[in-house]
Amino acid sequence: MGKLIRFIPLILFIALGAILFRGLSLNPTELPSALIGKKFPEFALTSVLSESQIMTTADFKPGIKLVNVWGTWCPSCRYEHEYLNKLSKTDRFTIYGLNYDDERVNAAQWLTKLGNPYQFSAFDEEGKLSVNLGVYAAPETFVVDHSNIIRKRYAGPLTPEIWQSEFEPLITQIEADFLASSRHKGNQ
């Protein structure tokens, strides 16, 4: 029994090493989300640019949507902002903003100074929508399909490389699914 006790620290060390090794193999940008496959949460929030303008899910345009969670305090948000401006020039999807944990004046100045890639950017003053989405930091980007179903959650700044590997294939798939569904409905 005495010899067995000597091996307990070694066994614990090996077990801890296995757990840590497993953790290192995980991708921190792939966040599990209970919302994948579910409708985007209903909301009614004011616009970053106008306190009197109320935004809701009814204001989403038909089609694919990217919902980008951002804040002026976030260096990664500033890093990705130029790329979001570039992406906003496409007609394949519409980009919406959700200003997170911020001051409205700072957010409005940011959009005026750096460009506004968003169809609208909602000001989540109380953080309710952010909490409903499970946001824990910024930037985070959600892909929402034609039926307002959340298809992807990505944590971290968007870059051309991330776009090509993570987003482009999904956007293409959503477009193909929608086209096939539209053809199927047309043949009935």
Backbone as JSON Lines, residues from 0, in Angstrom:
{"i":0,"aa":"M","n":[0.83,-1.19,0.0],"ca":[0.0,0.0,0.0],"c":[0.87,1.26,0.0]}
{"i":1,"aa":"G","n":[2.0,1.25,0.75],"ca":[2.91,2.38,0.83],"c":[3.49,2.75,-0.52]}
{"i":2,"aa":"K","n":[3.8,1.72,-1.34],"ca":[4.37,1.98,-2.67],"c":[3.33,2.62,-3.59]}
{"i":3,"aa":"L","n":[2.07,2.23,-3.43],"ca":[0.99,2.77,-4.25],"c":[0.77,4.25,-3.97]}
{"i":4,"aa":"I","n":[0.9,4.66,-2.72],"ca":[0.71,6.06,-2.33],"c":[1.74,6.96,-3.01]}
{"i":5,"aa":"R","n":[2.93,6.46,-3.22],"ca":[3.98,7.23,-3.88],"c":[3.61,7.58,-5.33]}
{"i":6,"aa":"F","n":[2.75,6.78,-5.96],"ca":[2.39,7.02,-7.36],"c":[1.18,7.95,-7.52]}
{"i":7,"aa":"I","n":[0.51,8.28,-6.44],"ca":[-0.67,9.16,-6.53],"c":[-0.31,10.52,-7.14]}
{"i":8,"aa":"P","n":[0.76,11.2,-6.71],"ca":[1.09,12.48,-7.35],"c":[1.37,12.33,-8.85]}
{"i":9,"aa":"L","n":[2.01,11.25,-9.24],"ca":[2.28,11.02,-10.66],"c":[0.99,10.82,-11.43]}
{"i":10,"aa":"I","n":[0.07,10.06,-10.87],"ca":[-1.23,9.81,-11.53],"c":[-2.01,11.13,-11.65]}
{"i":11,"aa":"L","n":[-2.01,11.93,-10.59],"ca":[-2.7,13.23,-10.63],"c":[-2.05,14.15,-11.66]}
{"i":12,"aa":"F","n":[-0.72,14.15,-11.73],"ca":[-0.01,14.97,-12.71],"c":[-0.37,14.56,-14.13]}
{"i":13,"aa":"I","n":[-0.42,13.3,-14.4],"ca":[-0.77,12.79,-15.74],"c":[-2.23,13.17,-16.09]}
{"i":14,"aa":"A","n":[-3.13,13.03,-15.12],"ca":[-4.54,13.37,-15.35],"c":[-4.69,14.87,-15.64]}
{"i":15,"aa":"L","n":[-4.01,15.69,-14.85],"ca":[-4.06,17.13,-15.05],"c":[-3.46,17.51,-16.41]}
{"i":16,"aa":"G","n":[-2.36,16.88,-16.77],"ca":[-1.73,17.12,-18.07],"c":[-2.67,16.77,-19.22]}
{"i":17,"aa":"A","n":[-3.39,15.68,-19.11],"ca":[-4.35,15.28,-20.15],"c":[-5.46,16.3,-20.29]}
{"i":18,"aa":"I","n":[-5.97,16.81,-19.17],"ca":[-7.03,17.82,-19.2],"c":[-6.52,19.1,-19.85]}
{"i":19,"aa":"L","n":[-5.35,19.55,-19.47],"ca":[-4.78,20.77,-20.05],"c":[-4.49,20.59,-21.54]}
{"i":20,"aa":"F","n":[-3.98,19.44,-21.93],"ca":[-3.71,19.17,-23.34],"c":[-4.99,19.25,-24.15]}
{"i":21,"aa":"R","n":[-6.07,18.7,-23.63],"ca":[-7.38,18.76,-24.3],"c":[-7.82,20.21,-24.47]}
{"i":22,"aa":"G","n":[-7.62,21.02,-23.43],"ca":[-8.0,22.43,-23.48],"c":[-7.21,23.2,-24.52]}
{"i":23,"aa":"L","n":[-5.95,22.87,-24.7],"ca":[-5.13,23.56,-25.69],"c":[-5.55,23.24,-27.12]}
{"i":24,"aa":"S","n":[-6.21,22.13,-27.31],"ca":[-6.62,21.75,-28.65],"c":[-7.94,22.4,-29.06]}
{"i":25,"aa":"L","n":[-8.62,23.09,-28.14],"ca":[-9.89,23.73,-28.45],"c":[-9.66,25.08,-29.12]}
{"i":26,"aa":"N","n":[-10.57,25.48,-30.0],"ca":[-10.49,26.77,-30.68],"c":[-11.27,27.79,-29.85]}
{"i":27,"aa":"P","n":[-10.61,28.82,-29.3],"ca":[-11.3,29.78,-28.44],"c":[-12.32,30.64,-29.18]}
{"i":28,"aa":"T","n":[-12.26,30.71,-30.5],"ca":[-13.22,31.51,-31.25],"c":[-14.52,30.75,-31.52]}
{"i":29,"aa":"E","n":[-14.51,29.45,-31.32],"ca":[-15.72,28.65,-31.51],"c":[-16.41,28.51,-30.16]}
{"i":30,"aa":"L","n":[-17.42,29.34,-29.98],"ca":[-18.13,29.33,-28.72],"c":[-19.38,28.48,-28.83]}
{"i":31,"aa":"P","n":[-19.56,27.56,-27.93],"ca":[-20.82,26.83,-27.94],"c":[-21.94,27.81,-27.65]}
{"i":32,"aa":"S","n":[-23.03,27.69,-28.33],"ca":[-24.14,28.59,-28.12],"c":[-25.44,27.81,-28.17]}
{"i":33,"aa":"A","n":[-26.24,28.02,-27.16],"ca":[-27.57,27.38,-27.13],"c":[-28.48,28.0,-28.18]}
{"i":34,"aa":"L","n":[-28.07,29.13,-28.77],"ca":[-28.91,29.83,-29.73],"c":[-28.72,29.35,-31.17]}
{"i":35,"aa":"I","n":[-27.69,28.58,-31.45],"ca":[-27.49,28.09,-32.81],"c":[-28.71,27.25,-33.18]}
{"i":36,"aa":"G","n":[-29.32,27.59,-34.32],"ca":[-30.51,26.88,-34.77],"c":[-31.8,27.46,-34.21]}
{"i":37,"aa":"K","n":[-31.69,28.55,-33.45],"ca":[-32.89,29.19,-32.87],"c":[-33.05,30.6,-33.44]}
{"i":38,"aa":"K","n":[-34.26,31.13,-33.32],"ca":[-34.55,32.49,-33.78],"c":[-33.71,33.51,-33.04]}
{"i":39,"aa":"F","n":[-33.34,34.56,-33.75],"ca":[-32.65,35.68,-33.12],"c":[-33.6,36.28,-32.09]}
{"i":40,"aa":"P","n":[-33.12,36.58,-30.88],"ca":[-34.02,37.09,-29.83],"c":[-34.7,38.4,-30.24]}
{"i":41,"aa":"E","n":[-35.96,38.53,-29.85],"ca":[-36.69,39.77,-30.09],"c":[-36.06,40.88,-29.25]}
{"i":42,"aa":"F","n":[-36.05,42.1,-29.79],"ca":[-35.5,43.23,-29.05],"c":[-36.18,44.52,-29.51]}
{"i":43,"aa":"A","n":[-36.07,45.53,-28.71],"ca":[-36.48,46.89,-29.03],"c":[-35.46,47.81,-28.37]}
{"i":44,"aa":"L","n":[-34.53,48.32,-29.17],"ca":[-33.44,49.15,-28.66],"c":[-33.34,50.43,-29.48]}
{"i":45,"aa":"T","n":[-32.81,51.46,-28.87],"ca":[-32.61,52.7,-29.6],"c":[-31.38,52.58,-30.49]}
{"i":46,"aa":"S","n":[-31.32,53.44,-31.48],"ca":[-30.2,53.48,-32.39],"c":[-29.02,54.2,-31.72]}
{"i":47,"aa":"V","n":[-27.81,53.78,-32.06],"ca":[-26.62,54.48,-31.58],"c":[-26.67,55.94,-32.02]}
{"i":48,"aa":"L","n":[-27.15,56.17,-33.24],"ca":[-27.11,57.52,-33.81],"c":[-28.3,58.39,-33.44]}
{"i":49,"aa":"S","n":[-29.38,57.79,-32.91],"ca":[-30.56,58.58,-32.57],"c":[-31.32,57.92,-31.43]}
{"i":50,"aa":"E","n":[-31.35,58.61,-30.3],"ca":[-32.06,58.09,-29.13],"c":[-33.55,57.92,-29.38]}
{"i":51,"aa":"S","n":[-34.09,58.68,-30.34],"ca":[-35.53,58.62,-30.59],"c":[-35.92,57.51,-31.57]}
{"i":52,"aa":"Q","n":[-34.95,56.9,-32.23],"ca":[-35.23,55.84,-33.2],"c":[-35.13,54.48,-32.53]}
{"i":53,"aa":"I","n":[-36.24,53.73,-32.54],"ca":[-36.3,52.41,-31.92],"c":[-36.08,51.35,-33.01]}
{"i":54,"aa":"M","n":[-35.16,50.42,-32.74],"ca":[-34.87,49.32,-33.65],"c":[-35.43,48.03,-33.07]}
{"i":55,"aa":"T","n":[-35.97,47.17,-33.93],"ca":[-36.47,45.86,-33.51],"c":[-36.06,44.83,-34.54]}
{"i":56,"aa":"T","n":[-36.34,43.56,-34.27],"ca":[-36.04,42.52,-35.25],"c":[-36.87,42.73,-36.52]}
{"i":57,"aa":"A","n":[-38.0,43.42,-36.42],"ca":[-38.82,43.72,-37.6],"c":[-38.07,44.63,-38.57]}
{"i":58,"aa":"D","n":[-37.05,45.33,-38.09],"ca":[-36.24,46.2,-38.94],"c":[-35.15,45.46,-39.71]}
{"i":59,"aa":"F","n":[-34.97,44.18,-39.42],"ca":[-34.02,43.38,-40.2],"c":[-34.54,43.29,-41.62]}
{"i":60,"aa":"K","n":[-33.66,43.53,-42.58],"ca":[-34.03,43.33,-43.99],"c":[-34.12,41.83,-44.28]}
{"i":61,"aa":"P","n":[-34.93,41.47,-45.28],"ca":[-34.93,40.05,-45.68],"c":[-33.53,39.64,-46.14]}
{"i":62,"aa":"G","n":[-33.2,38.39,-45.96],"ca":[-31.91,37.9,-46.42],"c":[-31.0,37.53,-45.27]}
{"i":63,"aa":"I","n":[-29.73,37.31,-45.61],"ca":[-28.72,36.93,-44.63],"c":[-28.26,38.18,-43.88]}
{"i":64,"aa":"K","n":[-28.06,38.02,-42.58],"ca":[-27.63,39.11,-41.74],"c":[-26.38,38.73,-40.96]}
{"i":65,"aa":"L","n":[-25.48,39.68,-40.79],"ca":[-24.37,39.55,-39.85],"c":[-24.68,40.53,-38.73]}
{"i":66,"aa":"V","n":[-24.7,40.05,-37.5],"ca":[-24.9,40.92,-36.35],"c":[-23.56,40.98,-35.62]}
{"i":67,"aa":"N","n":[-22.97,42.17,-35.64],"ca":[-21.64,42.38,-35.09],"c":[-21.74,43.12,-33.77]}
{"i":68,"aa":"V","n":[-21.23,42.51,-32.7],"ca":[-21.22,43.12,-31.38],"c":[-19.91,43.87,-31.24]}
{"i":69,"aa":"W","n":[-20.0,45.16,-30.91],"ca":[-18.8,46.0,-30.89],"c":[-18.87,47.03,-29.77]}
{"i":70,"aa":"G","n":[-17.72,47.61,-29.47],"ca":[-17.64,48.69,-28.5],"c":[-16.43,49.56,-28.8]}
{"i":71,"aa":"T","n":[-16.53,50.83,-28.47],"ca":[-15.42,51.75,-28.74],"c":[-14.21,51.46,-27.85]}
{"i":72,"aa":"W","n":[-14.41,50.8,-26.75],"ca":[-13.36,50.46,-25.79],"c":[-12.56,49.24,-26.23]}
{"i":73,"aa":"C","n":[-12.97,48.62,-27.32],"ca":[-12.44,47.32,-27.74],"c":[-11.41,47.49,-28.86]}
{"i":74,"aa":"P","n":[-10.12,47.23,-28.59],"ca":[-9.1,47.37,-29.63],"c":[-9.32,46.43,-30.82]}
{"i":75,"aa":"S","n":[-9.82,45.23,-30.56],"ca":[-10.07,44.29,-31.65],"c":[-11.21,44.76,-32.55]}
{"i":76,"aa":"C","n":[-12.17,45.49,-31.96],"ca":[-13.28,46.04,-32.75],"c":[-12.74,47.1,-33.72]}
{"i":77,"aa":"R","n":[-11.82,47.91,-33.23],"ca":[-11.22,48.93,-34.1],"c":[-10.44,48.25,-35.23]}
{"i":78,"aa":"Y","n":[-9.73,47.18,-34.87],"ca":[-8.94,46.43,-35.85],"c":[-9.83,45.88,-36.96]}
{"i":79,"aa":"E","n":[-11.01,45.33,-36.62],"ca":[-11.86,44.71,-37.63],"c":[-12.75,45.71,-38.36]}
{"i":80,"aa":"H","n":[-12.87,46.94,-37.85],"ca":[-13.84,47.89,-38.38],"c":[-13.62,48.21,-39.87]}
{"i":81,"aa":"E","n":[-12.39,48.37,-40.26],"ca":[-12.1,48.66,-41.67],"c":[-12.57,47.5,-42.56]}
{"i":82,"aa":"Y","n":[-12.39,46.28,-42.1],"ca":[-12.84,45.13,-42.88],"c":[-14.36,45.07,-42.93]}
{"i":83,"aa":"L","n":[-15.02,45.41,-41.83],"ca":[-16.49,45.47,-41.84],"c":[-16.98,46.5,-42.85]}
{"i":84,"aa":"N","n":[-16.29,47.65,-42.92],"ca":[-16.66,48.67,-43.92],"c":[-16.56,48.09,-45.34]}
{"i":85,"aa":"K","n":[-15.53,47.31,-45.57],"ca":[-15.35,46.67,-46.88],"c":[-16.46,45.65,-47.14]}
{"i":86,"aa":"L","n":[-16.75,44.81,-46.14],"ca":[-17.79,43.8,-46.29],"c":[-19.17,44.41,-46.53]}
{"i":87,"aa":"S","n":[-19.4,45.59,-45.99],"ca":[-20.72,46.21,-46.09],"c":[-21.08,46.61,-47.52]}
{"i":88,"aa":"K","n":[-20.12,46.57,-48.41],"ca":[-20.38,46.97,-49.8],"c":[-21.01,45.86,-50.64]}
{"i":89,"aa":"T","n":[-21.16,44.66,-50.07],"ca":[-21.75,43.55,-50.8],"c":[-23.27,43.58,-50.69]}
{"i":90,"aa":"D","n":[-23.94,42.91,-51.6],"ca":[-25.39,42.78,-51.49],"c":[-25.79,41.36,-51.09]}
{"i":91,"aa":"R","n":[-24.83,40.55,-50.69],"ca":[-25.11,39.16,-50.29],"c":[-25.69,39.07,-48.89]}
{"i":92,"aa":"F","n":[-25.42,40.05,-48.07],"ca":[-25.9,40.08,-46.68],"c":[-25.91,41.52,-46.21]}
{"i":93,"aa":"T","n":[-26.57,41.72,-45.08],"ca":[-26.64,43.04,-44.46],"c":[-25.98,42.95,-43.09]}
{"i":94,"aa":"I","n":[-25.22,43.96,-42.73],"ca":[-24.53,43.98,-41.44],"c":[-25.28,44.89,-40.48]}
{"i":95,"aa":"Y","n":[-25.52,44.37,-39.29],"ca":[-26.15,45.13,-38.21],"c":[-25.19,45.17,-37.04]}
{"i":96,"aa":"G","n":[-25.22,46.26,-36.3],"ca":[-24.35,46.41,-35.15],"c":[-25.12,46.32,-33.85]}
{"i":97,"aa":"L","n":[-24.45,45.85,-32.84],"ca":[-24.97,45.86,-31.48],"c":[-23.88,46.45,-30.61]}
{"i":98,"aa":"N","n":[-24.07,47.7,-30.21],"ca":[-23.08,48.39,-29.4],"c":[-23.19,47.89,-27.97]}
{"i":99,"aa":"Y","n":[-22.09,47.39,-27.45],"ca":[-22.05,46.64,-26.19],"c":[-21.24,47.38,-25.13]}
{"i":100,"aa":"D","n":[-21.85,47.61,-23.96],"ca":[-21.15,48.14,-22.79],"c":[-20.38,49.42,-23.13]}
{"i":101,"aa":"D","n":[-21.09,50.41,-23.64],"ca":[-20.44,51.59,-24.19],"c":[-21.22,52.85,-23.83]}
{"i":102,"aa":"E","n":[-20.69,53.97,-24.24],"ca":[-21.35,55.28,-24.12],"c":[-21.84,55.67,-25.51]}
{"i":103,"aa":"R","n":[-23.11,56.1,-25.6],"ca":[-23.71,56.43,-26.88],"c":[-22.91,57.5,-27.63]}
{"i":104,"aa":"V","n":[-22.47,58.54,-26.94],"ca":[-21.73,59.63,-27.59],"c":[-20.45,59.09,-28.23]}
{"i":105,"aa":"N","n":[-19.72,58.26,-27.49],"ca":[-18.48,57.68,-28.02],"c":[-18.76,56.8,-29.24]}
{"i":106,"aa":"A","n":[-19.84,56.01,-29.16],"ca":[-20.18,55.1,-30.25],"c":[-20.58,55.88,-31.5]}
{"i":107,"aa":"A","n":[-21.37,56.93,-31.33],"ca":[-21.79,57.75,-32.48],"c":[-20.58,58.44,-33.12]}
{"i":108,"aa":"Q","n":[-19.68,58.95,-32.3],"ca":[-18.46,59.59,-32.84],"c":[-17.61,58.58,-33.6]}
{"i":109,"aa":"W","n":[-17.51,57.36,-33.08],"ca":[-16.75,56.28,-33.73],"c":[-17.28,56.05,-35.14]}
{"i":110,"aa":"L","n":[-18.61,55.88,-35.25],"ca":[-19.21,55.58,-36.56],"c":[-19.05,56.76,-37.52]}
{"i":111,"aa":"T","n":[-19.14,57.97,-37.01],"ca":[-18.96,59.16,-37.86],"c":[-17.52,59.26,-38.35]}
{"i":112,"aa":"K","n":[-16.58,58.99,-37.46],"ca":[-15.16,59.13,-37.79],"c":[-14.62,57.97,-38.64]}
{"i":113,"aa":"L","n":[-14.97,56.73,-38.27],"ca":[-14.38,55.55,-38.91],"c":[-15.23,54.93,-40.02]}
{"i":114,"aa":"G","n":[-16.43,55.45,-40.21],"ca":[-17.33,54.88,-41.2],"c":[-18.35,53.98,-40.53]}
{"i":115,"aa":"N","n":[-19.5,53.85,-41.17],"ca":[-20.59,53.08,-40.58],"c":[-20.95,51.91,-41.5]}
{"i":116,"aa":"P","n":[-20.49,50.71,-41.18],"ca":[-20.78,49.55,-42.03],"c":[-22.17,48.95,-41.77]}
{"i":117,"aa":"Y","n":[-22.89,49.49,-40.78],"ca":[-24.11,48.85,-40.3],"c":[-25.36,49.43,-40.95]}
{"i":118,"aa":"Q","n":[-26.31,48.56,-41.27],"ca":[-27.64,49.01,-41.7],"c":[-28.23,49.83,-40.56]}
{"i":119,"aa":"F","n":[-28.1,49.32,-39.36],"ca":[-28.34,50.09,-38.15],"c":[-27.49,49.48,-37.05]}
{"i":120,"aa":"S","n":[-27.17,50.29,-36.06],"ca":[-26.46,49.79,-34.9],"c":[-27.29,50.12,-33.67]}
{"i":121,"aa":"A","n":[-27.72,49.08,-32.98],"ca":[-28.55,49.25,-31.79],"c":[-27.68,49.5,-30.58]}
{"i":122,"aa":"F","n":[-28.16,50.37,-29.71],"ca":[-27.45,50.72,-28.48],"c":[-28.05,49.9,-27.35]}
{"i":123,"aa":"D","n":[-27.3,48.93,-26.86],"ca":[-27.78,48.01,-25.83],"c":[-27.41,48.56,-24.45]}
{"i":124,"aa":"E","n":[-28.09,49.63,-24.07],"ca":[-27.75,50.38,-22.86],"c":[-27.79,49.53,-21.6]}
{"i":125,"aa":"E","n":[-28.8,48.68,-21.46],"ca":[-28.93,47.84,-20.27],"c":[-28.3,46.46,-20.45]}
{"i":126,"aa":"G","n":[-27.84,46.14,-21.65],"ca":[-27.17,44.87,-21.91],"c":[-28.1,43.68,-22.03]}
{"i":127,"aa":"K","n":[-29.41,43.91,-22.15],"ca":[-30.35,42.79,-22.19],"c":[-30.17,41.91,-23.42]}
{"i":128,"aa":"L","n":[-30.06,42.52,-24.6],"ca":[-29.89,41.71,-25.81],"c":[-28.54,40.99,-25.77]}
{"i":129,"aa":"S","n":[-27.52,41.67,-25.32],"ca":[-26.2,41.04,-25.21],"c":[-26.26,39.81,-24.32]}
{"i":130,"aa":"V","n":[-26.94,39.93,-23.19],"ca":[-27.09,38.8,-22.27],"c":[-27.88,37.68,-22.95]}
{"i":131,"aa":"N","n":[-28.97,38.04,-23.64],"ca":[-29.77,37.03,-24.34],"c":[-28.97,36.29,-25.4]}
{"i":132,"aa":"L","n":[-28.0,36.97,-26.0],"ca":[-27.15,36.34,-27.02],"c":[-25.98,35.58,-26.4]}
{"i":133,"aa":"G","n":[-25.75,35.76,-25.11],"ca":[-24.63,35.09,-24.45],"c":[-23.3,35.78,-24.7]}
{"i":134,"aa":"V","n":[-23.34,37.05,-25.06],"ca":[-22.11,37.8,-25.35],"c":[-21.33,37.97,-24.05]}
{"i":135,"aa":"Y","n":[-20.04,37.71,-24.14],"ca":[-19.19,37.94,-22.97],"c":[-18.09,38.94,-23.27]}
{"i":136,"aa":"A","n":[-17.89,39.29,-24.51],"ca":[-16.86,40.26,-24.9],"c":[-17.15,40.73,-26.31]}
{"i":137,"aa":"A","n":[-16.35,41.62,-26.79],"ca":[-16.48,42.09,-28.16],"c":[-15.1,41.99,-28.79]}
{"i":138,"aa":"P","n":[-15.04,41.81,-30.09],"ca":[-16.16,41.65,-31.0],"c":[-16.66,40.2,-31.04]}
{"i":139,"aa":"E","n":[-17.92,40.08,-31.31],"ca":[-18.55,38.8,-31.63],"c":[-19.43,39.04,-32.83]}
{"i":140,"aa":"T","n":[-19.51,38.06,-33.71],"ca":[-20.33,38.19,-34.91],"c":[-21.21,36.96,-35.04]}
{"i":141,"aa":"F","n":[-22.49,37.21,-35.3],"ca":[-23.49,36.17,-35.49],"c":[-23.94,36.18,-36.94]}
{"i":142,"aa":"V","n":[-24.07,34.99,-37.53],"ca":[-24.65,34.86,-38.86],"c":[-26.1,34.43,-38.66]}
{"i":143,"aa":"V","n":[-27.02,35.2,-39.27],"ca":[-28.45,34.96,-39.12],"c":[-29.01,34.77,-40.53]}
{"i":144,"aa":"D","n":[-29.77,33.69,-40.72],"ca":[-30.25,33.38,-42.07],"c":[-31.55,34.12,-42.43]}
{"i":145,"aa":"H","n":[-32.12,33.76,-43.59],"ca":[-33.31,34.4,-44.12],"c":[-34.51,34.31,-43.18]}
{"i":146,"aa":"S","n":[-34.54,33.28,-42.35],"ca":[-35.65,33.07,-41.42],"c":[-35.34,33.6,-40.02]}
{"i":147,"aa":"N","n":[-34.29,34.41,-39.91],"ca":[-33.82,34.97,-38.63],"c":[-33.35,33.9,-37.66]}
{"i":148,"aa":"I","n":[-32.86,32.77,-38.19],"ca":[-32.28,31.71,-37.38],"c":[-30.77,31.95,-37.27]}
{"i":149,"aa":"I","n":[-30.26,31.88,-36.05],"ca":[-28.81,32.05,-35.84],"c":[-28.1,30.8,-36.32]}
{"i":150,"aa":"R","n":[-27.17,30.98,-37.24],"ca":[-26.45,29.85,-37.81],"c":[-25.0,29.75,-37.32]}
{"i":151,"aa":"K","n":[-24.44,30.85,-36.81],"ca":[-23.04,30.82,-36.36],"c":[-22.81,31.94,-35.36]}
{"i":152,"aa":"R","n":[-21.91,31.64,-34.42],"ca":[-21.41,32.63,-33.48],"c":[-19.9,32.57,-33.54]}
{"i":153,"aa":"Y","n":[-19.28,33.73,-33.74],"ca":[-17.83,33.79,-33.83],"c":[-17.32,34.87,-32.88]}
{"i":154,"aa":"A","n":[-16.38,34.53,-32.04],"ca":[-15.76,35.5,-31.12],"c":[-14.39,35.87,-31.66]}
{"i":155,"aa":"G","n":[-14.16,37.16,-31.76],"ca":[-12.88,37.65,-32.25],"c":[-13.06,38.53,-33.46]}
{"i":156,"aa":"P","n":[-12.01,39.22,-33.85],"ca":[-12.11,40.14,-34.99],"c":[-12.18,39.39,-36.33]}
{"i":157,"aa":"L","n":[-12.98,39.92,-37.22],"ca":[-13.05,39.37,-38.57],"c":[-11.87,39.87,-39.38]}
{"i":158,"aa":"T","n":[-11.24,38.96,-40.1],"ca":[-10.14,39.28,-41.0],"c":[-10.45,38.6,-42.33]}
{"i":159,"aa":"P","n":[-9.76,38.97,-43.4],"ca":[-10.0,38.27,-44.67],"c":[-9.78,36.76,-44.56]}
{"i":160,"aa":"E","n":[-8.8,36.33,-43.79],"ca":[-8.51,34.9,-43.65],"c":[-9.65,34.19,-42.9]}
{"i":161,"aa":"I","n":[-10.09,34.8,-41.81],"ca":[-11.2,34.24,-41.03],"c":[-12.46,34.22,-41.89]}
{"i":162,"aa":"W","n":[-12.68,35.29,-42.65],"ca":[-13.86,35.35,-43.5],"c":[-13.87,34.18,-44.49]}
{"i":163,"aa":"Q","n":[-12.74,33.97,-45.16],"ca":[-12.66,32.92,-46.17],"c":[-12.83,31.52,-45.57]}
{"i":164,"aa":"S","n":[-12.28,31.29,-44.39],"ca":[-12.34,29.95,-43.82],"c":[-13.6,29.69,-43.01]}
{"i":165,"aa":"E","n":[-14.11,30.69,-42.31],"ca":[-15.22,30.48,-41.38],"c":[-16.58,30.94,-41.92]}
{"i":166,"aa":"F","n":[-16.59,32.05,-42.64],"ca":[-17.86,32.68,-43.0],"c":[-18.28,32.43,-44.45]}
{"i":167,"aa":"E","n":[-17.36,32.55,-45.38],"ca":[-17.7,32.4,-46.8],"c":[-18.38,31.06,-47.1]}
{"i":168,"aa":"P","n":[-17.86,29.94,-46.6],"ca":[-18.53,28.66,-46.88],"c":[-19.96,28.62,-46.31]}
{"i":169,"aa":"L","n":[-20.16,29.17,-45.13],"ca":[-21.49,29.17,-44.52],"c":[-22.44,30.07,-45.29]}
{"i":170,"aa":"I","n":[-21.99,31.25,-45.67],"ca":[-22.84,32.18,-46.44],"c":[-23.23,31.52,-47.76]}
{"i":171,"aa":"T","n":[-22.28,30.89,-48.43],"ca":[-22.56,30.2,-49.69],"c":[-23.58,29.08,-49.47]}
{"i":172,"aa":"Q","n":[-23.44,28.34,-48.39],"ca":[-24.38,27.25,-48.08],"c":[-25.78,27.8,-47.8]}
{"i":173,"aa":"I","n":[-25.87,28.87,-47.04],"ca":[-27.17,29.47,-46.74],"c":[-27.83,29.97,-48.03]}
{"i":174,"aa":"E","n":[-27.04,30.59,-48.91],"ca":[-27.58,31.05,-50.2],"c":[-28.1,29.88,-51.02]}
{"i":175,"aa":"A","n":[-27.34,28.79,-51.07],"ca":[-27.75,27.61,-51.84],"c":[-29.01,26.99,-51.25]}
{"i":176,"aa":"D","n":[-29.07,26.88,-49.93],"ca":[-30.26,26.33,-49.26],"c":[-31.49,27.18,-49.56]}
{"i":177,"aa":"F","n":[-31.32,28.5,-49.51],"ca":[-32.45,29.4,-49.75],"c":[-32.92,29.28,-51.2]}
{"i":178,"aa":"L","n":[-31.97,29.22,-52.13],"ca":[-32.31,29.08,-53.54],"c":[-33.04,27.77,-53.79]}
{"i":179,"aa":"A","n":[-32.56,26.69,-53.22],"ca":[-33.21,25.38,-53.38],"c":[-34.61,25.4,-52.77]}
{"i":180,"aa":"S","n":[-34.76,26.04,-51.62],"ca":[-36.05,26.14,-50.97],"c":[-37.01,26.97,-51.81]}
{"i":181,"aa":"S","n":[-36.52,28.04,-52.39],"ca":[-37.37,28.91,-53.24],"c":[-37.82,28.17,-54.49]}
{"i":182,"aa":"R","n":[-36.92,27.41,-55.09],"ca":[-37.27,26.61,-56.28],"c":[-38.31,25.56,-55.93]}
{"i":183,"aa":"H","n":[-38.12,24.91,-54.78],"ca":[-39.04,23.87,-54.33],"c":[-40.44,24.47,-54.12]}
{"i":184,"aa":"K","n":[-40.52,25.63,-53.5],"ca":[-41.8,26.29,-53.26],"c":[-42.45,26.71,-54.58]}
{"i":185,"aa":"G","n":[-41.62,27.13,-55.54],"ca":[-42.12,27.55,-56.85],"c":[-42.68,26.4,-57.66]}
{"i":186,"aa":"N","n":[-42.2,25.18,-57.41],"ca":[-42.66,24.0,-58.16],"c":[-43.92,23.4,-57.56]}
{"i":187,"aa":"Q","n":[-44.35,23.87,-56.44],"ca":[-45.53,23.28,-55.79],"c":[-46.8,23.91,-56.31]}
